[in-house]
Amino acid sequence: MSERGFGGMRPFGAVLPFEHARQVMLDAAGIVEGHESVPFASASTRVLAEDVPAPFDVPGFDRSAMDGYAVRASDLGGASAESPLWLALAGRARPGALSPVSVREGTCVDIATGAPLPEGADAVVMVERTHRDGDRVRFTHPVMAREHVSPRGNDVQAGAVVLRAGEVLTPARLGVAASFGLCSLVVRRKPVVALISSGDELLDAGTDAGAPGPGQIYDANRVMLAAVCAGSGADVRLLPVVRDTLDHWRNAFDAATHADLIVCSGGSSVGEQDFGSDILAERGEMLFHGIAVKPGKPTALARIGSQLVLAMPGNPTSCLSNAYVLLRPLVRRLAGLPALVPVTRDAALARALTSPVDRLQFHPVRLDGDRAVPVFKGSGDVTSLSDADGYVEVPVGVTRIEAGRRVVVTLY
């Protein structure tokens, strides 16, 4: 197929409100199928694929919940401050092994927290309520049977589910698995995300070197998007830079057939060399093209068979801004990770902000104490976001927010 009929300046049709577009995107995404067994060293933040039952009781024995003395409760029934009772010290019990001595009538055993309860004992008296004199111990209080004893299976009984499918593996949950002698876990497969940057002007730091020539720039988008995707639970594949021809675009999509999600930066707008939207229309179903948002209006979502394709602007600031608010939640949905809970700060706006009346604007700001300092320079200036701690939302219908007004900053 020739390039005739493709490209050319094409104005946007109707654009979707941001929240509508975001919901269309999340509704189109499902958790990827497949699972794998991974060692603990690679399991942190992964999502469990199956329940983990306890293979044995925890604790696997009756153990002391206090430092003190293991006794028979019946030996201390009449103990009081006025009439103390003395028991002979028969030995000691420590964690890691059964005590070599048992507790018989009139005897006790020195026991540490976590040590197995010696044979014959049915209670523990905390050391603070005793007085030791050589090989004898004085008791001034009675004790109930099973007092200060953690019974077998008190924490977890064999067969009980201790970790559930769909849970994210935190340090605490990995600790639970390790406490049962496990060394690997079955987790959901990471979604594979293929990253494409397009443009005749782009240089690749992996193959090019030196200062860019006239009209050239180094590609920053794949590196930024790779970091966002990897941090959201994806297995990232970087594809070579795509030049502004249909053949290059087709070859790139052919090379990305293994991916669950293809993310394109550049080629999504309406210029004569923006072939990305043409390829999406040629190969699949366009779910939307254009969002009422700034930056990032020329954003598109399409489906090609079982793949999703998110096409974003090539300007670095627009691309990364959309990655934070669209790509990150999309990848987390594919990975089965829970939605992020926004972290916000209240601050006073250092300078006035202006915004188009018909678009939601995500304006990057830097926090300086109690002030939110706007840092946006331009869609092509990557340092607009490298200096930012978060963004301020300017809603549709609002054209200006005055300096000094309190605003909510959503942290990146």
SVG drawing of the C-alpha trace seen along z (x, -y; Angstrom):
<svg xmlns="http://www.w3.org/2000/svg" viewBox="-17 -37 47 72">
<polyline fill="none" stroke="black" stroke-width="0.4" points="0.0,0.0 1.3,-3.4 1.3,-6.4 -1.2,-8.1 -4.3,-8.7 -2.4,-8.8 -0.8,-11.8 -1.7,-15.4 -3.1,-17.9 -6.2,-16.5 -8.0,-18.6 -9.2,-16.8 -12.8,-15.8 -14.6,-15.8 -12.3,-15.4 -13.2,-13.5 -13.2,-15.0 -10.2,-13.7 -12.2,-11.6 -14.3,-10.1 -11.1,-9.1 -9.5,-7.7 -12.5,-5.5 -12.6,-4.3 -9.0,-3.3 -9.4,-1.5 -12.5,0.3 -10.6,1.6 -7.7,2.9 -7.8,6.3 -5.2,8.1 -2.8,10.0 -3.0,13.7 -0.1,16.0 2.0,16.5 5.5,17.5 7.4,18.7 10.0,16.2 12.5,16.2 12.1,13.8 14.9,11.6 12.6,10.8 9.2,11.0 9.0,7.5 5.9,5.5 4.8,8.5 1.2,9.7 0.4,13.1 -1.2,15.4 -2.5,18.0 -3.3,18.4 -0.6,19.5 -1.8,21.9 0.2,22.5 2.1,25.8 2.3,26.2 1.1,24.7 2.8,21.5 4.0,21.9 4.5,25.6 4.7,26.1 3.5,24.5 5.9,21.7 6.5,19.2 5.2,15.7 7.4,14.2 10.8,14.4 10.2,16.2 9.7,19.7 7.8,22.6 5.7,24.2 2.8,26.5 -0.1,24.2 -1.3,26.6 2.0,26.1 1.3,22.4 -2.4,22.4 -1.7,21.1 1.1,18.7 0.9,15.2 3.1,12.4 2.3,13.5 2.8,17.2 5.3,17.5 6.0,20.8 9.5,22.0 10.2,24.3 13.4,26.1 15.1,24.9 15.4,27.9 17.1,26.3 16.5,23.9 14.7,23.7 15.8,21.5 14.5,21.0 15.7,23.4 15.4,26.7 13.3,28.7 14.4,28.4 16.4,31.4 14.5,31.3 10.9,31.6 8.8,29.9 7.8,32.2 5.9,31.5 7.8,28.9 10.1,27.8 10.3,25.1 12.4,24.3 14.0,21.0 12.5,20.1 13.0,17.4 10.4,15.8 9.8,18.1 11.2,21.2 9.2,24.5 7.3,25.2 9.0,28.0 7.2,31.3 5.1,31.2 4.7,27.4 1.3,25.8 2.0,22.1 4.7,19.4 5.3,16.9 6.9,13.7 10.3,13.1 9.2,9.8 6.9,11.7 9.6,14.0 12.8,14.0 15.7,16.4 17.9,17.6 20.5,20.0 18.8,23.1 15.4,22.1 12.8,19.6 10.2,17.9 6.6,17.2 4.2,14.9 1.2,15.1 -0.9,18.0 -1.0,18.7 -3.7,19.9 -3.1,22.9 -2.0,21.8 -1.1,18.3 1.6,16.6 1.7,19.7 1.3,19.2 -0.3,22.5 0.6,24.4 -1.2,22.9 -2.0,19.7 -0.8,17.5 -1.6,19.7 -3.0,23.2 -1.9,25.6 -4.0,25.1 -5.1,21.6 -4.6,19.1 -1.8,16.7 -1.4,14.9 -4.2,14.4 -4.1,14.3 -4.1,10.7 -2.2,9.3 0.9,7.2 4.0,8.7 5.2,6.2 8.2,6.8 5.8,8.0 4.1,10.5 7.4,11.8 8.4,12.2 5.3,14.3 6.2,16.5 9.8,16.9 8.6,17.9 7.0,21.0 10.3,22.0 9.3,20.9 11.9,19.5 9.8,18.7 6.2,17.6 3.9,17.9 3.1,14.4 1.2,12.9 3.1,12.3 4.2,8.7 2.5,7.0 4.9,6.6 5.1,2.9 6.7,2.1 7.9,-1.6 8.1,-3.4 9.5,-6.9 9.0,-8.4 10.4,-11.3 13.0,-12.0 14.6,-14.5 15.3,-12.0 18.8,-10.7 19.3,-7.5 21.9,-7.8 22.6,-4.1 23.8,-4.5 24.5,-8.2 27.0,-10.4 27.9,-14.0 26.0,-17.3 22.8,-17.1 22.9,-18.5 20.6,-21.2 16.9,-20.2 17.9,-17.1 17.3,-16.2 18.1,-13.1 15.1,-11.0 14.2,-11.3 10.7,-9.9 11.5,-6.2 13.8,-6.5 11.1,-8.5 8.3,-6.1 10.4,-3.1 10.9,-4.3 7.2,-5.0 6.2,-1.6 8.8,0.4 7.8,-1.4 4.2,-0.4 4.9,3.3 5.7,3.8 8.3,5.7 9.6,3.0 10.9,3.5 12.5,0.6 12.0,0.6 14.3,-1.3 13.4,-4.9 10.7,-5.0 11.2,-7.4 8.3,-9.3 7.3,-6.8 4.5,-4.3 6.9,-1.4 8.8,-2.3 5.6,-2.5 4.4,0.9 7.7,2.5 7.6,1.2 4.2,2.6 5.2,5.9 8.1,6.0 5.7,5.4 3.3,8.3 4.6,9.9 3.5,6.9 0.4,6.5 0.6,2.8 2.3,0.6 3.1,-2.9 4.0,-5.4 5.4,-8.9 5.0,-11.1 2.9,-10.5 -0.4,-10.9 -1.1,-14.5 -2.6,-15.8 0.4,-16.9 1.2,-15.5 4.0,-13.3 1.9,-12.0 1.3,-8.5 0.6,-6.9 -3.1,-7.5 -3.2,-6.2 -1.6,-2.9 -4.0,-2.5 -7.0,-3.0 -5.5,-0.7 -4.8,2.2 -7.3,1.9 -10.1,0.1 -9.7,-3.5 -11.3,-3.9 -10.6,-7.6 -8.3,-10.3 -8.0,-13.6 -8.5,-14.5 -9.6,-17.9 -6.5,-18.3 -3.3,-20.4 -0.7,-19.2 -1.4,-16.1 -4.4,-16.8 -3.3,-14.6 -3.5,-11.3 -5.1,-8.2 -6.1,-4.8 -6.7,-1.9 -7.1,1.9 -5.4,4.2 -6.6,7.7 -5.7,8.4 -3.2,5.5 -3.9,2.0 -2.1,-0.9 -1.6,-4.2 -0.3,-6.9 0.9,-10.1 2.4,-13.4 6.1,-13.5 6.8,-16.7 8.6,-15.5 6.6,-17.5 3.3,-16.5 4.4,-12.9 5.5,-12.6 2.6,-14.5 0.2,-12.1 2.4,-9.2 1.8,-10.2 -2.0,-10.6 -2.8,-8.0 -0.1,-5.5 0.8,-4.7 -2.8,-3.8 -3.2,-1.8 0.0,0.3 -1.0,0.9 -4.4,2.2 -2.8,4.6 -0.4,5.8 -3.2,6.3 -1.8,3.7 -4.2,1.5 -4.9,-2.0 -2.5,-4.5 -3.8,-6.7 -2.9,-10.3 -0.5,-12.1 -1.4,-15.8 -0.1,-18.9 -1.8,-22.2 0.2,-25.3 -0.1,-28.9 0.4,-29.6 3.5,-31.6 2.4,-33.0 -0.9,-33.3 -1.8,-30.4 -3.7,-30.8 -5.5,-28.0 -7.6,-27.3 -11.3,-27.6 -12.2,-24.3 -9.4,-22.0 -8.3,-20.5 -4.8,-21.6 -2.1,-19.7 0.3,-22.5 3.7,-21.3 4.8,-23.0 7.8,-22.9 7.2,-23.0 9.2,-25.7 8.1,-25.5 4.5,-26.5 4.5,-27.8 3.7,-26.1 6.0,-27.6 4.9,-27.0 7.7,-25.6 6.2,-24.9 8.3,-26.3 6.9,-24.6 5.7,-21.2 9.1,-20.6 11.1,-21.5 11.8,-18.4 13.2,-20.4 9.6,-21.6 9.0,-18.4 12.5,-17.6 12.1,-20.7 8.5,-19.7 7.4,-17.9 3.8,-17.6 1.0,-19.3 -2.0,-21.6 -5.2,-20.9 -6.9,-23.8 -10.5,-22.6 -12.4,-23.1 -14.1,-26.5 -11.4,-28.2 -9.1,-30.5 -7.0,-31.9 -5.9,-31.2 -4.5,-34.2 -1.2,-34.2 -1.6,-33.6 -4.6,-31.3 -4.4,-28.0 -4.1,-25.1 -3.9,-21.3 -0.6,-19.9 -0.8,-16.3 2.7,-14.8 4.3,-12.8"/>
</svg>
